[in-house]
Structures are given as structure tokens and as C-alpha cells.
Amino acid sequence: MNPLQQASVRRKIWYFGAILALFTISMLWRGEIDIPLSGSPRAASSWIHQQADWVSARTVLSQARRMELRELEQGDPEVAGSAIRLGLVGSRGLVVTYLWLTAIEKQKRNDFHELELLVRTVTTLQPHFITPWIFQSWNIAYNVSVEMQSLGDMYFYIARGIELLAEGERRNRRSPDMRYQIGFYYQNKFGVSDQVQTLRCLFQLSCMPPNEWDPDGFLAADKSVDLVAFRRFCEQHPMLVRRLRGDERRDRDKKSTFEALQTSTPEDVVEFLRTNRKVPSRYKNATDLAPDKQQFPALPQRFNEGPDEANPKEPVDDPFSGYLAARAWFTYANAIVPPNPVDAQGNPIPSYTPRPDEYDQFKYRVPRLPMLIIFRQGAPRAQHYQAELMQKDGWFDAEGWEIDARSDESKAWFTEKIPDQGGRRKLKVVVGTKANWSQDAWKRAAEMWRNHGEAYALVLSQSRMTQLLLDAGVKSQDSEGLFDPREPTPEQAANEAFMRRRNALAALFFYKQNRQLTNFPYYLGTSEAEQLPDTVQARKILWQAGQARRVAETAEAIRLYEDGLDKWKKVLIKNPTFHRSERSDLIEEQTFEYELEYLRLLVAARDKRVWQRGQEEYKKAVETVGTLLPFVSAATQLPATIQMDWNSGIAERYFSPFAGPMPLDLPLKDGRGGGPWIQAHVKHAVLSQQGIGAAPKQPAAPPPPQPPSGAGGETKQR
């Protein structure tokens, strides 16, 4: 071998050795090959073993595992999607952009099946970029669903949007934003959206085993409804059946929220079940739950922070609603946000959204929206909604619902023959007697709000508040402009007295701000008062009064209003933070609405007491005017043209349970003694909401005698 060939061989050997060495080093650095001498027991490790462990902990694979950057740690992997992404090499961005624009065009043309396929492709190519998941799921659940003419199709696309986002959450397990948005979709679409009653019914069907609502199972041999089987269905699912009947909601007079389901007979109910037989469901067959990923409603896996929240492994009962599904996801979302800071004694302190350097970023995530203190209260707020929903639907305590209570024999569902008379009479069929519905829901809401307030320092004991005021050097928590948000200088940070005062000022500032932003005092005070038996009873009687008024049972409605309002007054007296919250007038507004309903009923029904008192007051007013102005007619008969307005004022002045001031013997710190039951600005707000403007002007001359001061001014506007 000549010298040139020898040199060439040596170069090739060196090249091969260098390549092998670099490849080995890269494999070691990547962590694909264990570092020699690493992993030895601590007791037997020498300096060189410790250095090997130090290097092993800093390999790419070790750091990726610790930071949860691998696809396996981020969520469920997808082999096909990974292969496609690798195959596109550097052109993935161009392909995603093209598909996104194409999806927009498909939506404009109402080609929703193609749109869904394109959305699925985009999320497959960008599985760990959460924006496409959130945006496109919202797009399908909101924009696409409202384009549907059939409520069944609307429900289908709402379900598809939520399922898409749930799939994205499984692919990105450390995203609080995705978990929160799923909960928000449930809460919003099945809480306040259009046609909400029908959507709630479909949601309930999705949660029920199909064998329990098989329409063929309710038919007799002659194809008529088997009332024995149908009654059993009503007893198993009272909330669904009552909602399907649809004539007993508290807010049904409000056109924006009331919808008629047109299921006024058992035959209509069975037909509704048949029409929606293929609704998305949690079940794969008549009795067995489907695999977790194929269920709707999609629910989070069981987790330590929410052991009693709904999950895919267990069935749910009749009260389960979109609000409880939302509560599960909100609780799940809060499991990965940073914990609230605590003081030296371990007590939570009022705080702000932490900065990245103030928490373990490998364990926790801060959501982008909403603000963290608002984000944290999602679960108790959903439970609050659930309790309110039960009240609106007429579920209060274990008294249950008599199905045909307000129906005559011709419209009753369950009747029997009258012996020896040939006619029929109603059967008293009562369902829903196994739970204290809204009372239990309010108890859970009160418990959740209390725990929430304690965990995030929205409630401070008197001793802690006194100590904070002392450390801050201020007299009141309402002191303004004392907290400096700028970071302290090193000299200030080393000054213990300065930092103690600064921390106290910060705690007072964020305590006030957080309570205002979240309206926490109202929610806590409301739930604690609503759970009381007296409040539940008063609410139930007033709800029954409203039902009697709607079906023109005037005498019964008046009796119920008087009984209910008397109990309601006692509730307001005993619960000052419920009656007059520091951040909301809602309870006062509801009280005024109750009062208006009662007074209007008295006048419209020509209640003898009101009309007789009205005539007496008019006669006195005419005699008084006649004494001062002898030329004015002395006629004392109340003119028909002003009877309604005049008697409205009389009813408010003499027959309203809230006409006088509040009792004077209330505790001094209460502050309500001797004041009005309902403040003037609250009355004005309610009247404005009802579209009632200024009172019409009276004729210039001769003026009719005016009602006594305070009797007819505001009532005339109603």
C-alpha cells in the first residue's frame, strides 16, 4: 500500500471514529443510553458516581420527563397524527394555514360536515397548540349549532363542539384553559342559551340509560300509552317529566326565557322520546356505559381534588344537569393552578395572580382567561346556578310534585273511573318525594362558598383583620391609595418593619379588590340564607302563588301571597346580608317583584278591601278639596277613569306588607332599623326593567282630587 493509500485509510478510520464518538456522545446526552456509573445507591456512591448522576439528570430525556415536554406526558398520543406531522417536515405551517382558510369557506357555505373534517385535520396537525381546539370547538358549539333548524341538530353540534374540546384536553392534560372552557360551554349552552328547556331535556336523555326511556316500552298492545309504565317513568325521572310538561316555571312570563315544549299529554312525551332516540349518549347500549372517550356529556376522569364530582365511570341521577357537569370541569381546572399563598402560620392571605417565578411551573399553570380569582370560583358558582335552577323549576323540599295538581279532568294524565257515575276523576300522583331538592343544593352551595372563601382569603376572622389593620397602620380596610404595587428595593426588602407593613397593606388591598371582583359577599350570604328551612318554605309558597295567579285561581293566589310574603319578611329580618348585600340589590329586586305581583292581583281582582278603602279615601280627598275650593264639584263617587290607578295607590299604601318602615328594634349594627324595606333606587330599576315610564300627566283643569301623599305616585307608573 503506497503512502497516499495509507493516509486515506487513516483519514477514514479517524472519520469513522469521530462519527462514532459524536453519535455515542449525542445518544448519551439525549439520554437514550444510560450514563456509565450513574444510578448507584447514595450510600455507596463516590464523587465520580455523584458526577455521573449529575450528568444523567441533565440529559435531554431526563429534562423532558421532568418538565413534562414529551408527548406522552402532555396527553394521549396519536401515532397516525405523529406520522403525518413528521411526513410534512417543514411544510406543516403552510398546510395548516390552507386547511384553516378552507374550513372558513366551508362554514360560509354551510357545509358543516366538511367543516368538521377539516377542523379535525387541523387539530391533528397542531395537537399541542390549544388555540385551534378552543376556537374551533367554540365555533361548532355556538356558530354552527345556531344555524340548525331542528333542536336535535342544534344539540348534536353543541355536543360535537364540547367533544372536540374534551379530546383536545386529553391531548393537553396540563391546560387549565381548556378544562375551564369545557365547563363554560356546559354552563352557558345548557343554562342561558336559546331554547334552553329543550336542550336541558335532551341533556337529561343523554345521561339516562336508554332502556329507561325506550318509547316502545310505554305502549300497550293497542299502541296506546301504558299508564302504569308511564307512571313508573315519571317516578324515576320527575325533573325531566316536569320540564317536558313545561307549564310551571317561575320565569315563564318572560318571553326571552320561556318556551313551550308542546308535550301536554303522555302521548306527546312518548313522541318526544321517540323523536330524540338517537341523541348523543353516555351509553353504548341499553344499560352499559360507553368507553370514556365516546361518552356525551364528556366528563373528567376521577381526580383527588374532586372525589364526589361526576366522572365517566359512574352513572348520574336525575338532578344532574349542565351546571353539575360544569362544576366537575371547573374543579378539575383548579387542580392545576397555583395554590393560594399562605402566611407564616399557614393561613391563606389575600393575593394577586402569581408571577411565573413564584410557583412551580412544572406542576402548575396560570390560565390566560379569566382573571385567576374569578377562575377559581367557577365550581361554587356552578353549584349556585344549580340551586337557582331547582327553584325556578319548582323543586324545593321533599313534598314533591303532584303531576295533575292544576289540571282539570280533561287534561289530567292520570285518572280513574268514578264508580256508578260514569265519569272520571283525577288521581293524586305525586313524584319527586325522595330528596330535599333546592334545600340540599343550597346547602352544598353554602358549603362550597365557605370553603372557597377560606381557601382564598375572601373571608377573614375579626382577629386577623384587626392584626392586618394594626400592621398596616390604618384604621379601616376601606383606606384608599395606600398600597404601592412596585417591587421594593433591596434596602426596603431587608427592612422587616417595612415589609410587614407593606404585606399588610397588600393583603387589605387585595382582600377588598377580590371580594368586589367576584361579588363573593352576595353569593355567600345568599346561599347561607337560601339553605334555611324558613327561606325554602317562603320561596315555595311564593312560587305556588305565582302558579295560582297564572291559572286565574285568584282567591288562592291572594291567600298564598299573603302567607308567603309574611314569611318572606321574617326571612329578610333574620338575614341582613341576604336582604341587603354589600354588592348586590338582587334580593330587594325580587322582593319588589313579589310585592308588585301581589298588589296588581289585588287591584285586578277588585279585592273588596282595596276598593272599599279606595272609595273612602277618595271621598275624604273630595271633601277636603271642597272645603278649600267651594266651586269644585262635591261628587264623591270614584270616577271609573281613575279607579285602577287610584286603587293601585291605595293597595300600596294600606295593603302592601312592605308599606311601612322596617322594625326599629333591630340590632344597632344592622343599620336597617326604621329604613325602607325596598330602597327607592331598587324600585326605579325594577320598574325600568319592566318597561314602565313616567306617569301620564293629569288634566290641567279641573284637576281631580289627588291621592294622599305616597299613595299613588309610584304605583301609577306600574
Legacy VTK file of the C-alpha trace (Angstrom):
# vtk DataFile Version 3.0
C-alpha trace
ASCII
DATASET POLYDATA
POINTS 718 float
0.000 0.000 0.000
1.552 3.261 -1.068
1.768 6.266 1.286
-1.239 8.007 -0.289
-3.446 4.974 0.245
-2.236 4.629 3.840
-3.069 8.271 4.526
-6.520 7.786 3.025
-7.208 4.746 5.207
-6.060 6.614 8.328
-8.350 9.533 7.484
-11.285 7.154 7.008
-10.538 5.485 10.346
-10.376 8.890 12.048
-13.592 9.991 10.366
-15.374 6.800 11.381
-14.067 7.103 14.948
-15.165 10.737 15.148
-18.600 9.885 13.798
-18.946 7.013 16.259
-17.759 9.182 19.151
-20.100 12.052 18.291
-23.005 9.638 17.834
-22.268 7.990 21.193
-21.959 11.362 22.938
-25.211 12.548 21.352
-27.001 9.371 22.453
-25.633 9.815 25.963
-26.599 13.482 26.035
-30.056 12.732 24.691
-30.463 10.068 27.403
-31.045 7.190 25.014
-28.010 5.440 26.599
-27.575 5.399 30.364
-24.644 7.401 31.682
-21.989 4.963 32.964
-21.676 4.769 36.782
-24.944 6.683 37.286
-27.839 5.403 39.350
-25.752 3.960 42.163
-27.199 3.873 45.706
-26.424 7.048 47.626
-24.764 5.162 50.444
-22.236 3.531 48.087
-21.693 6.435 45.698
-18.340 8.127 45.335
-17.502 11.503 43.882
-17.379 10.089 40.363
-20.763 8.401 40.823
-22.238 11.710 42.008
-20.894 13.451 38.924
-22.379 10.736 36.716
-25.764 11.225 38.409
-25.446 14.995 37.906
-24.849 14.492 34.166
-27.639 11.898 33.922
-30.142 14.339 35.476
-29.312 16.893 32.783
-29.726 14.746 29.709
-32.362 15.845 27.217
-34.634 12.906 28.048
-34.372 13.453 31.814
-35.170 17.147 31.485
-38.040 16.424 29.091
-39.536 13.989 31.590
-39.109 16.383 34.497
-40.658 19.267 32.551
-43.353 17.029 31.041
-42.419 18.027 27.498
-42.737 14.614 25.893
-45.936 13.858 24.030
-46.690 11.024 26.444
-46.676 13.448 29.390
-48.653 16.142 27.575
-51.595 13.872 26.824
-52.865 10.895 24.896
-50.508 10.193 21.957
-51.715 9.567 18.422
-49.453 7.509 16.184
-51.151 8.431 12.905
-51.024 12.141 13.670
-47.345 11.949 14.626
-46.530 10.139 11.387
-48.338 12.759 9.312
-46.571 15.615 11.093
-43.183 14.006 10.534
-44.014 13.363 6.895
-44.813 17.032 6.250
-41.342 18.039 7.508
-41.206 21.856 7.257
-44.424 22.390 5.299
-46.827 21.776 8.189
-47.452 25.504 8.721
-48.449 26.006 5.095
-50.782 23.014 5.172
-52.443 24.140 8.415
-52.968 27.658 7.048
-54.566 26.283 3.871
-56.839 23.944 5.824
-57.881 26.756 8.205
-58.868 29.044 5.329
-60.699 26.195 3.604
-62.622 25.472 6.821
-63.761 29.104 6.971
-65.061 28.870 3.398
-66.901 25.630 4.164
-68.596 27.301 7.115
-69.690 30.241 4.974
-71.303 27.775 2.565
-72.976 25.877 5.444
-71.070 22.724 4.522
-70.758 21.695 8.139
-69.752 18.070 7.595
-66.729 19.152 5.549
-66.004 21.840 8.134
-65.826 19.272 10.922
-63.458 17.056 8.912
-61.164 20.000 8.218
-61.207 21.044 11.868
-60.254 17.514 12.881
-57.358 17.607 10.431
-56.105 20.964 11.739
-56.141 19.764 15.336
-54.366 16.570 14.303
-51.555 18.596 12.735
-51.387 21.029 15.690
-52.343 18.870 18.698
-50.404 20.860 21.319
-51.417 24.344 20.204
-54.547 24.952 22.266
-55.947 27.888 20.288
-57.334 25.768 17.389
-59.025 23.438 19.877
-60.683 26.272 21.807
-61.616 28.408 18.817
-62.986 25.666 16.592
-64.872 23.952 19.413
-66.492 27.288 20.243
-67.183 27.800 16.533
-69.012 24.474 16.251
-70.865 24.696 19.580
-72.016 28.276 19.038
-71.873 29.463 15.431
-72.639 26.194 13.676
-75.277 24.976 16.147
-77.435 28.111 15.831
-77.675 27.573 12.081
-79.656 24.380 12.663
-83.419 24.461 12.267
-84.018 21.323 14.336
-83.291 21.482 18.052
-81.998 17.924 17.819
-79.425 19.037 15.221
-78.554 22.063 17.367
-77.941 19.769 20.324
-75.822 17.460 18.146
-73.446 20.258 17.137
-73.229 21.589 20.678
-72.218 18.082 21.698
-69.686 17.878 18.852
-68.092 21.154 19.897
-67.751 20.021 23.510
-66.462 16.600 22.454
-63.814 18.267 20.266
-62.587 20.369 23.169
-62.653 17.350 25.506
-60.453 15.496 23.006
-58.102 18.475 22.962
-57.953 18.390 26.761
-56.983 14.720 26.672
-54.151 15.633 24.281
-53.094 18.560 26.513
-53.615 17.469 30.096
-51.883 20.466 31.648
-54.137 23.150 30.192
-56.437 24.841 32.748
-57.884 26.998 29.942
-59.271 24.005 28.047
-60.771 22.467 31.164
-62.380 25.777 32.119
-63.803 26.325 28.639
-65.467 22.903 28.648
-67.165 23.816 31.907
-68.179 27.186 30.498
-69.763 25.561 27.428
-71.878 23.296 29.638
-72.882 26.147 31.916
-73.687 28.552 29.103
-75.308 26.340 26.477
-77.485 24.421 28.943
-78.081 27.343 31.262
-78.921 30.553 29.433
-78.914 29.809 25.702
-81.934 29.938 23.378
-84.418 27.052 23.602
-82.734 26.105 26.871
-85.579 23.966 28.200
-85.476 21.598 25.228
-81.690 21.423 25.384
-81.876 20.550 29.079
-84.321 17.755 28.315
-82.017 16.364 25.626
-79.086 16.627 28.031
-81.002 14.576 30.575
-81.777 11.938 27.946
-78.046 11.724 27.153
-77.363 10.854 30.793
-80.118 8.216 31.171
-79.763 4.500 30.359
-81.637 4.023 27.042
-83.670 1.146 28.422
-85.319 3.545 30.905
-86.753 5.768 28.175
-87.454 3.346 25.339
-90.683 4.752 23.808
-91.867 1.290 22.780
-91.770 0.263 26.422
-94.536 2.750 27.215
-97.005 1.373 24.666
-99.736 -1.151 25.328
-100.819 -3.825 22.843
-103.229 -1.420 21.145
-100.423 1.183 20.729
-101.923 3.466 23.357
-99.776 4.684 26.237
-99.465 2.170 29.053
-100.091 4.490 32.000
-98.639 2.022 34.511
-95.274 2.001 32.726
-95.509 5.723 32.056
-96.174 6.439 35.733
-93.118 4.400 36.661
-91.086 6.542 34.239
-92.436 9.714 35.871
-91.418 8.442 39.296
-87.911 7.596 38.090
-87.310 10.898 36.291
-89.563 13.570 37.834
-87.425 16.553 36.843
-87.386 15.557 33.179
-91.138 14.906 33.066
-91.968 18.183 34.800
-89.718 20.062 32.419
-91.302 18.350 29.412
-94.747 19.385 30.589
-93.309 22.886 30.687
-96.055 24.976 32.277
-94.712 25.670 35.770
-91.563 27.739 35.522
-91.241 30.819 37.658
-89.978 32.911 34.719
-92.430 31.663 32.077
-93.953 35.152 31.732
-90.649 36.410 30.360
-90.694 35.796 26.620
-86.927 35.664 26.365
-86.686 32.635 28.633
-89.956 30.749 28.278
-90.539 28.138 25.622
-93.438 25.731 25.248
-92.323 22.155 24.655
-95.789 21.101 23.444
-95.776 17.859 25.421
-99.032 18.333 27.286
-100.109 14.670 27.163
-98.383 11.330 27.807
-98.616 10.658 24.054
-96.669 13.872 23.393
-93.982 12.858 25.881
-93.597 9.415 24.282
-93.373 11.021 20.840
-90.666 13.406 22.114
-88.683 10.423 23.372
-89.095 8.642 20.030
-88.031 11.688 18.019
-84.827 12.057 20.032
-83.960 8.388 20.366
-80.566 8.854 18.674
-79.427 11.696 20.897
-75.687 11.557 21.836
-75.402 9.415 24.933
-73.149 8.140 27.688
-74.279 4.584 26.909
-73.151 2.150 24.220
-76.283 0.012 24.586
-79.408 -0.159 26.706
-77.617 -0.462 30.049
-73.807 -0.242 29.724
-71.715 2.909 29.763
-69.675 3.569 26.634
-65.863 3.900 26.777
-64.785 7.128 28.428
-63.772 8.879 25.209
-67.064 8.077 23.477
-69.454 9.437 26.099
-71.521 12.588 25.983
-71.673 14.527 28.164
-67.890 14.275 28.356
-66.703 14.275 31.964
-63.242 14.482 33.569
-61.579 11.405 34.961
-61.855 10.884 38.708
-59.275 13.085 40.445
-58.181 13.589 44.048
-59.343 17.195 44.339
-62.925 16.285 43.355
-63.750 12.796 44.644
-67.507 13.411 44.512
-67.611 15.049 41.082
-69.223 13.272 38.152
-66.872 11.060 36.145
-67.120 8.685 33.143
-67.094 5.507 35.249
-70.298 6.106 37.194
-73.929 6.842 36.215
-75.592 10.062 37.353
-79.002 10.647 38.906
-81.984 12.737 37.818
-80.884 16.169 39.168
-77.687 16.017 37.080
-77.552 18.996 34.728
-75.162 21.040 32.634
-74.335 23.051 35.746
-73.076 19.965 37.589
-71.055 18.880 34.559
-69.580 22.398 34.525
-68.832 22.145 38.243
-66.814 18.973 37.657
-64.729 20.612 34.930
-64.212 23.839 36.901
-62.985 21.827 39.882
-60.726 19.826 37.569
-59.332 23.039 36.077
-58.449 24.417 39.505
-56.462 21.285 40.317
-53.531 22.546 38.209
-53.494 26.256 39.024
-51.027 27.590 41.648
-52.208 27.353 45.252
-53.016 30.497 47.174
-50.040 31.892 49.164
-50.078 31.480 52.946
-48.517 33.360 55.848
-46.061 32.034 58.399
-48.884 30.342 60.320
-50.193 28.603 57.196
-53.245 30.848 56.814
-54.213 31.878 53.249
-53.636 35.553 52.540
-55.437 37.774 50.002
-53.269 37.853 46.933
-52.887 38.608 43.235
-52.226 36.352 40.252
-48.730 34.971 40.937
-45.805 35.669 38.648
-44.029 32.744 36.908
-41.130 32.862 39.377
-43.483 32.491 42.350
-44.732 28.950 41.707
-43.542 25.599 40.328
-44.086 25.947 36.574
-43.531 22.221 36.067
-46.507 21.442 38.305
-48.908 24.358 37.891
-50.263 26.564 35.120
-51.861 30.018 35.250
-54.878 30.381 32.937
-54.959 33.117 30.340
-58.617 33.998 30.940
-60.440 34.916 33.098
-58.599 36.600 35.970
-57.339 33.939 38.387
-59.552 34.946 41.337
-62.604 34.698 39.050
-61.298 31.465 37.538
-61.103 29.899 40.995
-64.787 30.426 41.808
-66.177 28.512 38.821
-67.199 25.434 40.834
-69.192 27.144 43.631
-70.771 29.455 41.068
-71.971 26.451 39.050
-73.467 24.901 42.190
-75.185 28.242 42.901
-76.722 28.110 39.416
-77.891 24.549 40.073
-79.747 25.579 43.233
-81.377 28.518 41.441
-82.423 26.200 38.604
-84.250 23.906 41.000
-86.152 26.843 42.460
-87.198 28.062 39.020
-88.429 24.585 38.127
-90.448 24.354 41.350
-88.315 21.870 43.306
-87.931 22.949 46.919
-88.293 20.167 49.506
-89.440 16.563 49.784
-93.094 17.464 49.256
-92.647 16.544 45.598
-94.755 17.438 42.566
-98.368 16.435 42.055
-98.480 15.883 38.301
-102.115 16.871 37.711
-102.499 19.376 40.546
-103.515 22.286 38.309
-105.209 20.359 35.503
-108.870 19.530 35.153
-110.081 16.018 34.377
-109.975 16.627 30.622
-106.249 17.442 30.677
-105.111 15.205 33.514
-102.580 12.475 32.758
-103.750 10.022 35.384
-107.461 9.479 36.019
-109.802 6.755 37.206
-113.459 5.954 36.673
-115.945 7.176 39.255
-117.916 4.135 40.457
-121.594 4.113 39.457
-121.374 7.605 37.882
-119.752 7.022 34.511
-117.353 9.987 34.751
-113.648 10.196 35.592
-111.687 11.886 38.330
-108.053 12.767 38.765
-105.645 10.541 40.607
-103.265 12.172 43.033
-99.908 11.092 41.615
-97.004 12.705 43.470
-93.395 12.224 42.304
-90.036 13.526 43.478
-90.518 12.937 47.204
-87.142 11.322 47.882
-84.996 14.471 48.174
-84.980 17.983 49.586
-84.176 19.362 46.170
-83.205 23.039 46.268
-82.561 22.954 50.010
-79.876 20.283 49.573
-78.460 22.146 46.572
-78.252 25.373 48.585
-76.567 23.552 51.466
-73.912 22.296 49.077
-73.534 25.763 47.565
-73.129 27.346 51.016
-70.508 24.745 51.935
-68.593 25.330 48.696
-68.698 29.126 49.072
-67.457 28.912 52.675
-64.600 26.593 51.701
-63.804 28.841 48.751
-63.717 31.939 50.954
-61.452 30.292 53.494
-59.093 28.814 50.887
-58.535 32.120 49.074
-58.799 34.554 51.996
-62.088 36.082 50.898
-63.237 35.674 54.499
-61.023 36.896 57.332
-61.680 36.463 61.024
-62.032 39.570 63.159
-58.722 38.857 64.870
-56.849 38.565 61.564
-58.457 41.716 60.209
-57.526 43.598 63.403
-53.932 42.396 63.133
-53.703 43.410 59.465
-55.023 46.890 60.246
-52.530 47.172 63.103
-49.589 46.038 60.943
-50.648 48.334 58.108
-51.085 51.316 60.388
-54.558 52.196 59.095
-57.931 52.436 60.811
-60.128 50.880 58.145
-59.886 48.324 55.351
-61.545 50.912 53.106
-58.494 53.164 53.161
-57.581 54.012 49.581
-54.281 54.510 47.802
-52.000 53.091 50.478
-50.597 50.053 48.689
-47.647 50.617 46.333
-47.616 47.853 43.662
-43.966 48.485 42.754
-41.349 45.970 43.811
-39.469 47.000 46.979
-35.833 47.965 46.687
-33.204 45.660 48.223
-32.878 48.050 51.178
-36.648 48.025 51.712
-36.841 44.247 51.374
-34.224 43.928 54.133
-36.269 46.148 56.459
-38.537 43.827 58.461
-40.875 46.577 59.680
-41.280 47.994 56.180
-42.076 44.600 54.664
-44.536 43.741 57.443
-46.442 46.979 56.781
-46.222 46.536 53.014
-47.528 42.952 53.165
-50.405 44.006 55.417
-51.351 46.840 53.070
-51.203 44.454 50.115
-53.415 41.942 51.927
-56.023 44.616 52.729
-55.931 45.914 49.157
-56.395 42.509 47.530
-58.970 41.440 50.122
-61.198 44.336 49.114
-60.460 44.020 45.387
-61.026 40.262 45.217
-64.342 40.448 47.069
-65.538 43.210 44.748
-64.418 41.493 41.543
-66.079 38.211 42.410
-69.160 39.558 44.265
-68.298 36.977 46.902
-70.268 38.555 49.801
-73.510 38.288 47.840
-73.024 34.654 46.852
-72.027 33.567 50.347
-74.827 35.472 52.074
-77.413 34.277 49.562
-76.512 30.595 49.747
-76.353 30.617 53.550
-79.826 32.181 53.770
-81.406 30.135 50.971
-80.475 26.837 52.644
-82.555 27.663 55.746
-85.913 25.853 56.038
-87.771 29.154 56.563
-86.389 30.577 53.317
-87.176 27.410 51.384
-90.734 27.430 52.707
-91.255 31.115 51.855
-89.866 30.622 48.353
-92.105 27.611 47.781
-95.291 29.417 48.876
-94.498 32.446 46.705
-93.794 30.151 43.764
-97.129 28.422 44.312
-98.825 31.830 44.486
-97.385 32.697 41.092
-98.685 29.435 39.647
-102.165 30.063 41.061
-102.150 33.565 39.608
-101.272 32.281 36.143
-104.178 29.842 36.060
-106.607 32.508 37.371
-107.118 30.952 40.803
-107.301 34.459 42.213
-108.527 33.828 45.744
-105.968 31.061 46.258
-103.196 33.223 44.808
-104.016 36.132 47.144
-104.027 33.815 50.157
-100.676 32.292 49.172
-99.089 35.674 48.502
-100.154 36.970 51.916
-98.812 33.874 53.652
-95.615 33.787 51.612
-94.835 37.499 51.933
-95.358 37.342 55.689
-92.800 34.514 55.878
-90.525 36.352 53.432
-90.470 39.432 55.709
-89.280 37.287 58.595
-86.541 35.823 56.402
-85.337 39.312 55.447
-85.308 40.447 59.074
-83.269 37.435 60.227
-80.742 37.605 57.365
-79.424 41.156 56.866
-76.637 40.160 54.457
-79.220 38.301 52.390
-81.689 41.185 52.308
-79.145 43.892 51.614
-75.843 42.567 50.352
-72.906 44.924 50.151
-72.509 44.213 46.427
-75.965 43.389 45.018
-79.614 44.529 45.097
-80.978 41.316 43.600
-82.901 40.134 46.668
-84.508 43.554 47.099
-85.452 43.499 43.409
-87.047 40.074 43.807
-88.889 41.314 46.894
-90.296 44.275 44.973
-91.354 41.968 42.124
-93.241 39.800 44.624
-94.891 42.928 46.018
-95.905 44.156 42.560
-97.421 40.796 41.644
-99.472 40.772 44.830
-100.670 44.381 44.599
-101.570 44.115 40.929
-103.520 40.965 41.693
-105.465 42.734 44.461
-106.449 45.585 42.156
-107.183 43.471 39.072
-109.307 41.074 41.117
-111.257 44.036 42.516
-110.488 42.935 46.048
-113.286 44.201 48.273
-110.945 45.540 50.943
-108.953 47.623 48.486
-111.894 49.025 46.562
-113.852 49.901 49.684
-110.835 51.641 51.200
-110.250 53.416 47.900
-113.787 54.809 47.875
-113.393 56.016 51.446
-110.101 57.763 50.733
-111.490 59.366 47.575
-114.472 60.715 49.498
-112.186 62.254 52.114
-109.995 63.809 49.416
-113.017 65.351 47.637
-114.390 66.758 50.879
-111.019 68.288 51.685
-110.764 69.911 48.253
-114.373 71.095 48.501
-113.592 72.827 51.774
-110.663 74.694 50.246
-112.224 75.295 46.825
-116.022 75.546 47.136
-116.527 75.838 43.386
-115.180 72.273 42.797
-117.877 69.635 42.361
-118.713 67.784 45.532
-119.301 64.437 43.785
-117.806 61.698 45.972
-118.162 58.661 43.686
-114.801 57.402 42.446
-114.687 58.028 38.649
-114.246 54.904 36.541
-111.437 56.550 34.545
-109.094 56.674 37.520
-110.275 53.669 39.518
-107.338 51.382 38.642
-104.635 53.982 39.259
-106.290 55.244 42.433
-106.775 51.797 43.919
-103.223 50.808 42.996
-102.029 53.601 45.252
-104.442 52.537 47.970
-103.208 48.927 47.755
-99.590 50.014 48.030
-100.226 52.329 50.956
-102.530 50.203 53.102
-102.235 46.584 51.972
-98.609 46.117 50.978
-96.638 44.098 53.544
-93.692 46.424 52.840
-95.563 49.736 53.145
-94.111 50.869 56.452
-90.529 51.087 57.684
-88.534 48.155 58.953
-88.758 47.378 62.680
-86.921 49.754 64.981
-85.811 47.032 67.391
-83.199 45.582 65.042
-79.619 45.446 66.361
-77.812 48.775 66.078
-75.031 47.304 63.910
-77.679 46.031 61.482
-78.336 49.558 60.223
-81.701 48.758 58.625
-83.985 49.629 61.545
-86.530 52.300 60.629
-85.433 52.312 56.988
-87.420 51.194 53.938
-87.880 47.544 53.129
-87.106 48.313 49.490
-84.893 51.242 48.569
-86.157 53.836 46.088
-83.428 53.201 43.500
-84.273 49.468 43.541
-87.935 50.216 42.810
-86.936 52.522 39.982
-84.641 49.858 38.499
-87.343 47.171 38.572
-89.930 49.468 37.017
-87.465 50.417 34.300
-86.751 46.745 33.587
-90.474 46.182 33.163
-90.637 48.985 30.609
-92.747 51.334 32.701
-92.054 55.032 32.060
-93.106 58.235 33.723
-96.661 58.671 34.946
-99.048 60.361 32.490
-99.848 63.976 33.202
-103.189 64.774 34.804
-105.722 67.042 33.069
-104.964 70.727 33.684
-108.448 71.793 34.889
-110.422 70.948 36.785
-107.896 68.632 38.439
-109.323 65.512 40.029
-108.510 65.120 43.691
-105.076 63.509 44.121
-104.455 60.514 46.379
-102.821 61.127 49.722
-99.055 61.672 49.718
-97.180 58.484 48.886
-100.258 56.554 47.862
-100.297 56.660 44.102
-97.135 58.229 42.668
-95.066 55.133 42.027
-97.999 52.798 41.586
-99.329 54.998 38.825
-96.194 54.207 36.844
-96.906 50.495 37.054
LINES 1 719
718 0 1 2 3 4 5 6 7 8 9 10 11 12 13 14 15 16 17 18 19 20 21 22 23 24 25 26 27 28 29 30 31 32 33 34 35 36 37 38 39 40 41 42 43 44 45 46 47 48 49 50 51 52 53 54 55 56 57 58 59 60 61 62 63 64 65 66 67 68 69 70 71 72 73 74 75 76 77 78 79 80 81 82 83 84 85 86 87 88 89 90 91 92 93 94 95 96 97 98 99 100 101 102 103 104 105 106 107 108 109 110 111 112 113 114 115 116 117 118 119 120 121 122 123 124 125 126 127 128 129 130 131 132 133 134 135 136 137 138 139 140 141 142 143 144 145 146 147 148 149 150 151 152 153 154 155 156 157 158 159 160 161 162 163 164 165 166 167 168 169 170 171 172 173 174 175 176 177 178 179 180 181 182 183 184 185 186 187 188 189 190 191 192 193 194 195 196 197 198 199 200 201 202 203 204 205 206 207 208 209 210 211 212 213 214 215 216 217 218 219 220 221 222 223 224 225 226 227 228 229 230 231 232 233 234 235 236 237 238 239 240 241 242 243 244 245 246 247 248 249 250 251 252 253 254 255 256 257 258 259 260 261 262 263 264 265 266 267 268 269 270 271 272 273 274 275 276 277 278 279 280 281 282 283 284 285 286 287 288 289 290 291 292 293 294 295 296 297 298 299 300 301 302 303 304 305 306 307 308 309 310 311 312 313 314 315 316 317 318 319 320 321 322 323 324 325 326 327 328 329 330 331 332 333 334 335 336 337 338 339 340 341 342 343 344 345 346 347 348 349 350 351 352 353 354 355 356 357 358 359 360 361 362 363 364 365 366 367 368 369 370 371 372 373 374 375 376 377 378 379 380 381 382 383 384 385 386 387 388 389 390 391 392 393 394 395 396 397 398 399 400 401 402 403 404 405 406 407 408 409 410 411 412 413 414 415 416 417 418 419 420 421 422 423 424 425 426 427 428 429 430 431 432 433 434 435 436 437 438 439 440 441 442 443 444 445 446 447 448 449 450 451 452 453 454 455 456 457 458 459 460 461 462 463 464 465 466 467 468 469 470 471 472 473 474 475 476 477 478 479 480 481 482 483 484 485 486 487 488 489 490 491 492 493 494 495 496 497 498 499 500 501 502 503 504 505 506 507 508 509 510 511 512 513 514 515 516 517 518 519 520 521 522 523 524 525 526 527 528 529 530 531 532 533 534 535 536 537 538 539 540 541 542 543 544 545 546 547 548 549 550 551 552 553 554 555 556 557 558 559 560 561 562 563 564 565 566 567 568 569 570 571 572 573 574 575 576 577 578 579 580 581 582 583 584 585 586 587 588 589 590 591 592 593 594 595 596 597 598 599 600 601 602 603 604 605 606 607 608 609 610 611 612 613 614 615 616 617 618 619 620 621 622 623 624 625 626 627 628 629 630 631 632 633 634 635 636 637 638 639 640 641 642 643 644 645 646 647 648 649 650 651 652 653 654 655 656 657 658 659 660 661 662 663 664 665 666 667 668 669 670 671 672 673 674 675 676 677 678 679 680 681 682 683 684 685 686 687 688 689 690 691 692 693 694 695 696 697 698 699 700 701 702 703 704 705 706 707 708 709 710 711 712 713 714 715 716 717
